[in-house]
């Protein structure tokens, strides 16, 4: 799990947004992206929501 933050221009306004990526690696070493989410802020509650969504 990791995030990178960018300044994004939308509707004439610039805002700081994060792109949050969850990467999984199987037993054979194959990598797979499990989730990519664009959000405004990074917090423990946000990551908990992402983890809960991956359980299903």
URUR-V842504 format. One record per run of one state. SS is the DSSP state (h for helix, s for strand, l for the rest). FROM is the first residue (numbers start at 0). LEN is the number of residues. If there is no record, write none. Layout:
ss=SS from=FROM len=LEN
ss=SS from=FROM len=LEN
This chain:
ss=l from=0 len=1
ss=s from=1 len=9
ss=l from=10 len=2
ss=s from=12 len=13
ss=l from=25 len=5
ss=s from=30 len=9
ss=l from=39 len=4
ss=h from=43 len=12
ss=l from=55 len=1
